[in-house]
Amino acid sequence: MLVRPGSFVSDNHLTLLNSGHDYFPELVRQINLAQTEIYFETYIFYLDEVGRMVLRALQQAAQRGVQVHVITDWFGTGIRLCRLLAQEFGKTGVHFRAFNPWFYRGLARQHRKVCVIDHEHAFVGGINILDDLRPDHKKKQAFLTAPRWDFAVLIEGPILNLIQQEVEAFWERVGKMPIHSRFQKYRTSFKRKIAIAKVALAGFVVRDNFRNRRTIQRAYLRAMGRARHEIVLATPYFAPGRKFRAALISAAERGIKVTLLIGIGEFWWQDAVAQSFFPKLLKSGVKLYEYRKTQLHGKVAVVDDTWATVGSSNCDGLSLFINHEANVIVRDTAFAITLREHIFSGVADAVEIRLEDFERRSWLRRFWYGTAHLIYRMIMRIVTWGDYN
């Protein structure tokens, strides 16, 4: 049977990892156990204490004969650090590539955080390689007051076939490849024949700018459209297109309990765009919370305690319509309940936004929110060739 994006494969074992406290020790442990091959993708690879620890583990793996492939984003990691990483990795035989230097492939960024080890273990999530207390977009400024709030999943099982195929294909596409070969790689993406059991458990979905332009958004829309009791969603940045917002509003209006937890305080423009949507969301019955304890970086959601997702895709225009992203979708009650509990622990640390409080804000502030959204929408519709909707 052909496996395509969003297909669900049973008999997987998934472990939810809460922030770098759980993620980095397990990542390094699995790298240290690697015997044959590692594919590693990240948006930011910062050489602080955590970055050096991961760097050493990858270098040591290469020195003992493991084939190690590392991709970082040229913009997210930075020019200087990409050059330094190329030098450091080159000393020990690690194969290193920076994605889309100087934007020669357009605006798209490599925003995925994926690691596959020996065809046996995979990590998928939203955690970059840097200390949990270091702001990811302001690396030279003061540390965060509390560890960054984020998630990843350690995966074992048949779903590794899909993830392995994707990381191998992406590695080749990031390198120098003739246009006809690149087109063929896209055409054959996710067509490996493996057995799919009748009981669904986990799926791997990616977003790119050819075959899978709307795969992640469609997965969200399908889950929200089928919701019967509850939708719980946490995202650092909230600026999705009209269809995504309409799905949340529709769910709330038909009696679904919708809880939306949004990060705030990182980008003032992004905050204004998100707040422009608050009146319609609140009037429909959506419960809105702003997370102010520290930097919210997790991109997670739970629907009806049966459907859950963890990954790199924010609920904004860049992630849903431009960048390369990767999410794992899980249909497992125990996993969904665990993730839901984590999200509501974040809600407990957040500030609820009520309609009456929002309406007391000055007309000038509310005018600014609307203006920010109009500008954002115009820019996104231009750079996505009209896809932002």
C-alpha positions as a Markdown table, in Angstrom:
| # | Residue | x | y | z |
|---|---|---|---|---|
| 1 | Met | 0.0 | 0.0 | 0.0 |
| 2 | Leu | 1.3 | 3.4 | -0.9 |
| 3 | Val | 2.2 | 5.7 | 2.1 |
| 4 | Arg | 1.3 | 9.4 | 1.6 |
| 5 | Pro | 1.4 | 12.4 | 3.9 |
| 6 | Gly | -1.0 | 12.0 | 6.7 |
| 7 | Ser | -1.2 | 8.2 | 6.5 |
| 8 | Phe | -1.3 | 6.6 | 9.9 |
| 9 | Val | 0.9 | 3.7 | 10.9 |
| 10 | Ser | 0.2 | 1.5 | 14.0 |
| 11 | Asp | 2.4 | -0.2 | 16.6 |
| 12 | Asn | 4.7 | 2.8 | 17.3 |
| 13 | His | 6.0 | 3.8 | 20.7 |
| 14 | Leu | 6.0 | 7.6 | 21.4 |
| 15 | Thr | 7.5 | 9.4 | 24.3 |
| 16 | Leu | 6.6 | 13.1 | 24.9 |
| 17 | Leu | 9.7 | 15.2 | 25.8 |
| 18 | Asn | 9.1 | 18.4 | 27.7 |
| 19 | Ser | 11.5 | 21.2 | 26.7 |
| 20 | Gly | 15.3 | 20.8 | 26.6 |
| 21 | His | 15.4 | 19.4 | 30.2 |
| 22 | Asp | 14.0 | 16.1 | 28.7 |
| 23 | Tyr | 15.1 | 16.5 | 25.1 |
| 24 | Phe | 18.8 | 17.2 | 25.1 |
| 25 | Pro | 19.9 | 14.4 | 27.4 |
| 26 | Glu | 17.9 | 11.8 | 25.5 |
| 27 | Leu | 19.1 | 13.2 | 22.1 |
| 28 | Val | 22.7 | 13.0 | 23.1 |
| 29 | Arg | 22.2 | 9.5 | 24.6 |
| 30 | Gln | 20.7 | 8.2 | 21.4 |
| 31 | Ile | 23.5 | 9.9 | 19.3 |
| 32 | Asn | 26.1 | 8.2 | 21.5 |
| 33 | Leu | 24.4 | 4.8 | 20.8 |
| 34 | Ala | 24.3 | 5.3 | 17.0 |
| 35 | Gln | 26.1 | 2.6 | 15.0 |
| 36 | Thr | 25.4 | 3.4 | 11.3 |
| 37 | Glu | 23.7 | 6.6 | 10.3 |
| 38 | Ile | 22.3 | 9.9 | 11.7 |
| 39 | Tyr | 20.2 | 12.6 | 9.8 |
| 40 | Phe | 19.8 | 15.8 | 11.9 |
| 41 | Glu | 17.8 | 18.9 | 10.9 |
| 42 | Thr | 17.4 | 22.1 | 13.0 |
| 43 | Tyr | 16.5 | 25.7 | 12.4 |
| 44 | Ile | 18.9 | 27.1 | 15.0 |
| 45 | Phe | 22.2 | 25.5 | 16.1 |
| 46 | Tyr | 23.8 | 27.8 | 18.6 |
| 47 | Leu | 27.2 | 27.0 | 20.1 |
| 48 | Asp | 26.5 | 27.6 | 23.8 |
| 49 | Glu | 27.0 | 24.8 | 26.4 |
| 50 | Val | 24.1 | 22.8 | 25.0 |
| 51 | Gly | 25.1 | 23.3 | 21.4 |
| 52 | Arg | 28.7 | 22.2 | 22.2 |
| 53 | Met | 27.4 | 19.1 | 23.9 |
| 54 | Val | 25.3 | 18.1 | 20.8 |
| 55 | Leu | 28.2 | 19.1 | 18.5 |
| 56 | Arg | 30.6 | 16.8 | 20.4 |
| 57 | Ala | 28.2 | 13.9 | 20.3 |
| 58 | Leu | 27.8 | 14.2 | 16.5 |
| 59 | Gln | 31.5 | 14.6 | 16.0 |
| 60 | Gln | 32.3 | 11.5 | 18.1 |
| 61 | Ala | 29.7 | 9.5 | 16.2 |
| 62 | Ala | 31.4 | 10.4 | 12.9 |
| 63 | Gln | 34.8 | 9.5 | 14.3 |
| 64 | Arg | 33.6 | 6.0 | 15.2 |
| 65 | Gly | 32.3 | 5.5 | 11.6 |
| 66 | Val | 28.7 | 6.7 | 11.8 |
| 67 | Gln | 27.5 | 8.5 | 8.7 |
| 68 | Val | 26.3 | 11.9 | 10.1 |
| 69 | His | 24.3 | 14.4 | 8.0 |
| 70 | Val | 23.4 | 17.8 | 9.5 |
| 71 | Ile | 21.3 | 20.5 | 8.0 |
| 72 | Thr | 20.8 | 23.9 | 9.7 |
| 73 | Asp | 19.0 | 26.9 | 8.4 |
| 74 | Trp | 21.3 | 29.6 | 7.1 |
| 75 | Phe | 19.1 | 32.5 | 8.3 |
| 76 | Gly | 18.0 | 30.9 | 11.6 |
| 77 | Thr | 21.5 | 29.8 | 12.7 |
| 78 | Gly | 23.2 | 32.8 | 11.1 |
| 79 | Ile | 26.0 | 33.3 | 8.6 |
| 80 | Arg | 28.9 | 33.3 | 11.1 |
| 81 | Leu | 27.7 | 30.2 | 13.0 |
| 82 | Cys | 27.0 | 28.3 | 9.8 |
| 83 | Arg | 30.6 | 28.9 | 8.7 |
| 84 | Leu | 31.9 | 27.9 | 12.1 |
| 85 | Leu | 29.8 | 24.7 | 12.2 |
| 86 | Ala | 31.0 | 23.8 | 8.7 |
| 87 | Gln | 34.6 | 24.1 | 10.0 |
| 88 | Glu | 34.0 | 22.2 | 13.2 |
| 89 | Phe | 32.0 | 19.4 | 11.6 |
| 90 | Gly | 34.5 | 19.2 | 8.7 |
| 91 | Lys | 37.3 | 18.3 | 11.1 |
| 92 | Thr | 35.6 | 15.0 | 12.0 |
| 93 | Gly | 33.9 | 14.0 | 8.8 |
| 94 | Val | 30.3 | 15.1 | 9.6 |
| 95 | His | 28.5 | 16.0 | 6.4 |
| 96 | Phe | 27.1 | 19.6 | 6.9 |
| 97 | Arg | 24.8 | 21.7 | 4.8 |
| 98 | Ala | 23.2 | 25.2 | 5.4 |
| 99 | Phe | 19.8 | 25.6 | 3.9 |
| 100 | Asn | 19.1 | 28.4 | 1.4 |
| 101 | Pro | 22.0 | 30.8 | 1.9 |
| 102 | Trp | 21.4 | 34.3 | 0.7 |
| 103 | Phe | 17.8 | 33.3 | 0.0 |
| 104 | Tyr | 18.7 | 32.0 | -3.5 |
| 105 | Arg | 15.8 | 29.6 | -3.2 |
| 106 | Gly | 13.3 | 32.3 | -2.3 |
| 107 | Leu | 11.9 | 33.1 | 1.2 |
| 108 | Ala | 11.4 | 29.6 | 2.5 |
| 109 | Arg | 13.4 | 28.5 | 5.5 |
| 110 | Gln | 14.3 | 25.1 | 6.9 |
| 111 | His | 12.3 | 25.3 | 10.1 |
| 112 | Arg | 12.1 | 21.5 | 10.8 |
| 113 | Lys | 13.5 | 19.9 | 13.9 |
| 114 | Val | 14.0 | 16.3 | 13.1 |
| 115 | Cys | 16.7 | 13.7 | 14.0 |
| 116 | Val | 16.7 | 10.1 | 12.7 |
| 117 | Ile | 19.2 | 7.6 | 14.1 |
| 118 | Asp | 20.0 | 4.1 | 12.7 |
| 119 | His | 16.5 | 3.8 | 11.2 |
| 120 | Glu | 15.4 | 2.9 | 14.8 |
| 121 | His | 14.8 | 6.2 | 16.6 |
| 122 | Ala | 13.5 | 9.6 | 15.5 |
| 123 | Phe | 13.0 | 12.9 | 17.3 |
| 124 | Val | 10.3 | 15.3 | 15.9 |
| 125 | Gly | 9.3 | 18.6 | 17.6 |
| 126 | Gly | 9.9 | 22.3 | 18.0 |
| 127 | Ile | 13.1 | 22.4 | 20.0 |
| 128 | Asn | 16.2 | 24.2 | 18.5 |
| 129 | Ile | 19.7 | 23.5 | 19.6 |
| 130 | Leu | 20.3 | 26.1 | 22.3 |
| 131 | Asp | 19.9 | 26.5 | 26.0 |
| 132 | Asp | 16.4 | 26.7 | 27.3 |
| 133 | Leu | 17.2 | 30.0 | 29.0 |
| 134 | Arg | 18.6 | 31.7 | 25.9 |
| 135 | Pro | 16.2 | 33.7 | 23.8 |
| 136 | Asp | 16.3 | 32.2 | 20.3 |
| 137 | His | 15.9 | 35.5 | 18.4 |
| 138 | Lys | 17.9 | 37.6 | 20.8 |
| 139 | Lys | 20.9 | 35.4 | 21.6 |
| 140 | Lys | 23.1 | 38.3 | 22.9 |
| 141 | Gln | 20.5 | 39.7 | 25.3 |
| 142 | Ala | 19.6 | 38.7 | 28.8 |
| 143 | Phe | 18.6 | 35.2 | 29.6 |
| 144 | Leu | 14.9 | 34.2 | 30.0 |
| 145 | Thr | 13.5 | 34.3 | 33.5 |
| 146 | Ala | 12.3 | 30.7 | 33.2 |
| 147 | Pro | 13.1 | 27.9 | 30.8 |
| 148 | Arg | 11.6 | 28.1 | 27.3 |
| 149 | Trp | 8.4 | 26.0 | 27.1 |
| 150 | Asp | 8.6 | 23.6 | 24.2 |
| 151 | Phe | 8.0 | 19.9 | 23.2 |
| 152 | Ala | 9.4 | 17.1 | 21.1 |
| 153 | Val | 8.6 | 13.4 | 20.6 |
| 154 | Leu | 10.9 | 10.4 | 20.6 |
| 155 | Ile | 9.5 | 7.9 | 18.1 |
| 156 | Glu | 10.2 | 4.2 | 17.6 |
| 157 | Gly | 8.3 | 1.9 | 15.3 |
| 158 | Pro | 7.1 | 1.5 | 11.6 |
| 159 | Ile | 6.5 | 5.3 | 11.2 |
| 160 | Leu | 10.3 | 5.5 | 11.0 |
| 161 | Asn | 10.1 | 4.3 | 7.4 |
| 162 | Leu | 8.3 | 7.5 | 6.4 |
| 163 | Ile | 10.5 | 9.8 | 8.4 |
| 164 | Gln | 13.7 | 8.2 | 7.2 |
| 165 | Gln | 12.6 | 8.5 | 3.5 |
| 166 | Glu | 11.8 | 12.2 | 4.0 |
| 167 | Val | 15.1 | 13.1 | 5.7 |
| 168 | Glu | 17.1 | 11.3 | 3.1 |
| 169 | Ala | 15.2 | 13.0 | 0.2 |
| 170 | Phe | 15.5 | 16.4 | 1.9 |
| 171 | Trp | 19.3 | 16.0 | 2.4 |
| 172 | Glu | 19.6 | 15.4 | -1.4 |
| 173 | Arg | 17.4 | 18.3 | -2.3 |
| 174 | Val | 19.3 | 20.7 | -0.1 |
| 175 | Gly | 22.5 | 19.8 | -1.9 |
| 176 | Lys | 23.4 | 20.4 | -5.6 |
| 177 | Met | 21.0 | 18.5 | -7.7 |
| 178 | Pro | 19.9 | 18.9 | -11.4 |
| 179 | Ile | 16.4 | 20.3 | -11.8 |
| 180 | His | 15.1 | 17.1 | -13.4 |
| 181 | Ser | 16.4 | 15.0 | -10.5 |
| 182 | Arg | 14.9 | 17.4 | -8.0 |
| 183 | Phe | 11.5 | 17.2 | -9.7 |
| 184 | Gln | 11.7 | 13.4 | -9.7 |
| 185 | Lys | 12.5 | 13.4 | -6.0 |
| 186 | Tyr | 9.4 | 15.5 | -5.3 |
| 187 | Arg | 7.2 | 13.3 | -7.5 |
| 188 | Thr | 8.3 | 10.1 | -5.6 |
| 189 | Ser | 8.1 | 11.6 | -2.1 |
| 190 | Phe | 6.1 | 9.4 | 0.3 |
| 191 | Lys | 5.6 | 6.5 | -2.1 |
| 192 | Arg | 7.5 | 3.8 | -0.3 |
| 193 | Lys | 5.5 | 0.6 | 0.0 |
| 194 | Ile | 5.1 | -0.5 | 3.6 |
| 195 | Ala | 2.3 | -2.3 | 5.4 |
| 196 | Ile | -0.3 | -0.2 | 7.1 |
| 197 | Ala | -2.2 | -1.8 | 9.9 |
| 198 | Lys | -6.0 | -1.2 | 10.3 |
| 199 | Val | -5.5 | 0.5 | 13.7 |
| 200 | Ala | -4.1 | 4.0 | 13.2 |
| 201 | Leu | -1.6 | 5.5 | 15.6 |
| 202 | Ala | 0.9 | 8.0 | 14.2 |
| 203 | Gly | 1.4 | 9.9 | 11.0 |
| 204 | Phe | 4.3 | 12.1 | 9.8 |
| 205 | Val | 3.3 | 15.3 | 7.9 |
| 206 | Val | 5.6 | 17.8 | 6.3 |
| 207 | Arg | 5.1 | 21.1 | 4.5 |
| 208 | Asp | 7.2 | 22.1 | 1.5 |
| 209 | Asn | 6.6 | 24.3 | -1.6 |
| 210 | Phe | 5.8 | 21.7 | -4.1 |
| 211 | Arg | 4.0 | 18.4 | -3.3 |
| 212 | Asn | 3.0 | 19.2 | 0.3 |
| 213 | Arg | 2.0 | 22.9 | 0.2 |
| 214 | Arg | -0.9 | 22.7 | 2.6 |
| 215 | Thr | -0.5 | 19.3 | 4.2 |
| 216 | Ile | -0.1 | 20.5 | 7.8 |
| 217 | Gln | -3.0 | 23.0 | 7.6 |
| 218 | Arg | -5.3 | 20.3 | 6.1 |
| 219 | Ala | -4.4 | 18.0 | 9.0 |
| 220 | Tyr | -5.4 | 20.7 | 11.5 |
| 221 | Leu | -8.6 | 21.6 | 9.6 |
| 222 | Arg | -9.7 | 18.0 | 9.3 |
| 223 | Ala | -9.2 | 17.4 | 13.1 |
| 224 | Met | -11.0 | 20.7 | 14.1 |
| 225 | Gly | -13.8 | 19.9 | 11.7 |
| 226 | Arg | -14.3 | 16.5 | 13.2 |
| 227 | Ala | -14.1 | 17.7 | 16.9 |
| 228 | Arg | -17.0 | 16.7 | 19.1 |
| 229 | His | -16.0 | 18.0 | 22.6 |
| 230 | Glu | -12.7 | 20.0 | 22.8 |
| 231 | Ile | -9.9 | 21.6 | 20.9 |
| 232 | Val | -6.8 | 22.7 | 22.8 |
| 233 | Leu | -4.1 | 24.5 | 20.9 |
| 234 | Ala | -0.8 | 26.2 | 21.9 |
| 235 | Thr | 1.3 | 28.2 | 19.5 |
| 236 | Pro | 4.0 | 30.9 | 19.9 |
| 237 | Tyr | 2.6 | 33.0 | 17.0 |
| 238 | Phe | -1.0 | 33.1 | 15.9 |
| 239 | Ala | -1.6 | 34.5 | 12.4 |
| 240 | Pro | -3.2 | 31.7 | 10.3 |
| 241 | Gly | -5.2 | 32.3 | 7.2 |
| 242 | Arg | -9.0 | 32.8 | 7.1 |
| 243 | Lys | -9.8 | 29.1 | 6.8 |
| 244 | Phe | -7.9 | 28.2 | 10.0 |
| 245 | Arg | -9.5 | 30.9 | 12.0 |
| 246 | Ala | -13.0 | 30.1 | 10.6 |
| 247 | Ala | -12.5 | 26.4 | 11.7 |
| 248 | Leu | -11.8 | 27.5 | 15.3 |
| 249 | Ile | -14.8 | 29.9 | 15.3 |
| 250 | Ser | -17.1 | 27.3 | 13.8 |
| 251 | Ala | -16.1 | 24.8 | 16.3 |
| 252 | Ala | -16.7 | 27.2 | 19.2 |
| 253 | Glu | -20.1 | 28.2 | 17.8 |
| 254 | Arg | -21.3 | 24.6 | 17.6 |
| 255 | Gly | -20.5 | 24.1 | 21.3 |
| 256 | Ile | -17.0 | 22.7 | 21.2 |
| 257 | Lys | -14.8 | 23.9 | 24.0 |
| 258 | Val | -11.9 | 25.7 | 22.3 |
| 259 | Thr | -8.9 | 26.8 | 24.3 |
| 260 | Leu | -6.2 | 28.8 | 22.5 |
| 261 | Leu | -2.8 | 29.5 | 24.3 |
| 262 | Ile | -0.6 | 32.1 | 22.5 |
| 263 | Gly | 2.9 | 33.3 | 23.2 |
| 264 | Ile | 3.4 | 37.0 | 23.6 |
| 265 | Gly | 6.3 | 39.5 | 24.0 |
| 266 | Glu | 8.7 | 38.2 | 21.5 |
| 267 | Phe | 7.8 | 40.3 | 18.4 |
| 268 | Trp | 5.6 | 43.3 | 18.9 |
| 269 | Trp | 4.3 | 43.2 | 15.3 |
| 270 | Gln | 3.3 | 39.6 | 15.7 |
| 271 | Asp | 1.5 | 40.3 | 18.9 |
| 272 | Ala | -0.5 | 43.0 | 17.2 |
| 273 | Val | -1.5 | 40.8 | 14.3 |
| 274 | Ala | -2.6 | 38.0 | 16.7 |
| 275 | Gln | -4.6 | 40.5 | 18.8 |
| 276 | Ser | -6.5 | 41.7 | 15.7 |
| 277 | Phe | -8.3 | 38.3 | 15.7 |
| 278 | Phe | -9.3 | 38.4 | 19.4 |
| 279 | Pro | -12.7 | 40.1 | 19.1 |
| 280 | Lys | -14.2 | 37.5 | 16.6 |
| 281 | Leu | -12.6 | 34.6 | 18.5 |
| 282 | Leu | -13.9 | 35.8 | 21.8 |
| 283 | Lys | -17.4 | 36.5 | 20.6 |
| 284 | Ser | -17.6 | 33.0 | 19.2 |
| 285 | Gly | -16.8 | 31.5 | 22.6 |
| 286 | Val | -13.1 | 30.7 | 22.1 |
| 287 | Lys | -11.1 | 30.8 | 25.4 |
| 288 | Leu | -8.0 | 32.9 | 24.9 |
| 289 | Tyr | -4.9 | 33.0 | 27.0 |
| 290 | Glu | -1.6 | 34.8 | 26.6 |
| 291 | Tyr | 1.5 | 33.0 | 28.0 |
| 292 | Arg | 3.7 | 35.5 | 29.7 |
| 293 | Lys | 5.8 | 33.3 | 32.1 |
| 294 | Thr | 8.6 | 32.8 | 29.6 |
| 295 | Gln | 9.0 | 32.2 | 25.9 |
| 296 | Leu | 6.3 | 29.9 | 24.6 |
| 297 | His | 7.9 | 27.9 | 21.7 |
| 298 | Gly | 5.8 | 24.7 | 21.7 |
| 299 | Lys | 3.6 | 24.0 | 18.6 |
| 300 | Val | 1.1 | 21.5 | 20.0 |
| 301 | Ala | -2.6 | 20.7 | 19.9 |
| 302 | Val | -5.1 | 18.1 | 21.2 |
| 303 | Val | -8.6 | 17.4 | 19.9 |
| 304 | Asp | -11.1 | 15.3 | 21.9 |
| 305 | Asp | -8.3 | 13.5 | 23.8 |
| 306 | Thr | -7.9 | 11.2 | 20.8 |
| 307 | Trp | -5.9 | 13.4 | 18.2 |
| 308 | Ala | -2.7 | 15.2 | 19.0 |
| 309 | Thr | 0.1 | 16.9 | 17.2 |
| 310 | Val | 3.7 | 18.0 | 18.1 |
| 311 | Gly | 6.0 | 19.6 | 15.6 |
| 312 | Ser | 7.8 | 22.6 | 14.2 |
| 313 | Ser | 4.9 | 24.4 | 12.5 |
| 314 | Asn | 3.6 | 27.5 | 14.1 |
| 315 | Cys | 0.0 | 28.6 | 13.4 |
| 316 | Asp | 1.1 | 31.6 | 11.2 |
| 317 | Gly | 1.6 | 32.4 | 7.6 |
| 318 | Leu | 5.3 | 31.6 | 7.5 |
| 319 | Ser | 4.9 | 28.1 | 8.9 |
| 320 | Leu | 1.6 | 27.2 | 7.2 |
| 321 | Phe | 2.4 | 28.6 | 3.7 |
| 322 | Ile | 6.2 | 29.2 | 3.2 |
| 323 | Asn | 8.6 | 27.3 | 5.4 |
| 324 | His | 9.7 | 23.7 | 5.4 |
| 325 | Glu | 8.0 | 22.2 | 8.5 |
| 326 | Ala | 7.5 | 18.7 | 10.1 |
| 327 | Asn | 4.9 | 17.5 | 12.5 |
| 328 | Val | 4.0 | 14.1 | 14.0 |
| 329 | Ile | 0.2 | 13.4 | 14.4 |
| 330 | Val | -0.8 | 10.9 | 17.0 |
| 331 | Arg | -4.1 | 9.1 | 17.5 |
| 332 | Asp | -3.6 | 7.6 | 20.9 |
| 333 | Thr | -5.7 | 8.5 | 24.0 |
| 334 | Ala | -2.9 | 8.1 | 26.6 |
| 335 | Phe | -0.5 | 10.3 | 24.6 |
| 336 | Ala | -3.2 | 12.9 | 23.9 |
| 337 | Ile | -4.3 | 13.1 | 27.6 |
| 338 | Thr | -0.6 | 13.6 | 28.7 |
| 339 | Leu | -0.1 | 16.4 | 26.1 |
| 340 | Arg | -3.4 | 18.0 | 27.1 |
| 341 | Glu | -2.3 | 18.1 | 30.8 |
| 342 | His | 1.0 | 19.8 | 29.8 |
| 343 | Ile | -0.9 | 22.4 | 27.7 |
| 344 | Phe | -3.2 | 23.2 | 30.6 |
| 345 | Ser | -0.2 | 23.5 | 32.9 |
| 346 | Gly | 0.8 | 26.3 | 30.6 |
| 347 | Val | -2.7 | 27.8 | 30.6 |
| 348 | Ala | -2.4 | 27.9 | 34.4 |
| 349 | Asp | 0.6 | 30.2 | 34.0 |
| 350 | Ala | -1.1 | 32.4 | 31.4 |
| 351 | Val | -3.4 | 35.4 | 31.5 |
| 352 | Glu | -6.9 | 35.0 | 30.2 |
| 353 | Ile | -8.1 | 37.6 | 27.7 |
| 354 | Arg | -11.8 | 38.5 | 28.2 |
| 355 | Leu | -13.9 | 40.3 | 25.7 |
| 356 | Glu | -14.9 | 43.0 | 28.1 |
| 357 | Asp | -11.3 | 43.7 | 29.0 |
| 358 | Phe | -10.2 | 43.8 | 25.4 |
| 359 | Glu | -13.0 | 46.2 | 24.5 |
| 360 | Arg | -11.8 | 48.6 | 27.2 |
| 361 | Arg | -8.5 | 49.1 | 25.3 |
| 362 | Ser | -8.1 | 52.4 | 23.6 |
| 363 | Trp | -9.4 | 52.8 | 20.0 |
| 364 | Leu | -5.9 | 53.7 | 19.0 |
| 365 | Arg | -4.5 | 50.4 | 20.1 |
| 366 | Arg | -7.3 | 48.4 | 18.4 |
| 367 | Phe | -6.8 | 50.5 | 15.3 |
| 368 | Trp | -3.1 | 49.5 | 15.3 |
| 369 | Tyr | -4.0 | 45.8 | 15.7 |
| 370 | Gly | -6.3 | 46.0 | 12.6 |
| 371 | Thr | -3.7 | 47.9 | 10.6 |
| 372 | Ala | -0.9 | 45.4 | 11.5 |
| 373 | His | -3.1 | 42.6 | 10.3 |
| 374 | Leu | -4.0 | 44.3 | 7.0 |
| 375 | Ile | -0.3 | 44.9 | 6.3 |
| 376 | Tyr | 0.6 | 41.4 | 7.3 |
| 377 | Arg | -2.2 | 39.9 | 5.1 |
| 378 | Met | -1.1 | 42.0 | 2.1 |
| 379 | Ile | 2.5 | 40.9 | 2.5 |
| 380 | Met | 1.7 | 37.2 | 3.0 |
| 381 | Arg | -0.7 | 37.1 | 0.0 |
| 382 | Ile | 2.1 | 38.6 | -2.2 |
| 383 | Val | 4.9 | 36.2 | -1.0 |
| 384 | Thr | 2.6 | 33.2 | -1.1 |
| 385 | Trp | 1.1 | 34.0 | -4.5 |
| 386 | Gly | -2.3 | 34.2 | -3.0 |
| 387 | Asp | -2.1 | 31.0 | -1.0 |
| 388 | Tyr | -2.5 | 32.8 | 2.4 |
| 389 | Asn | -6.2 | 32.3 | 2.9 |
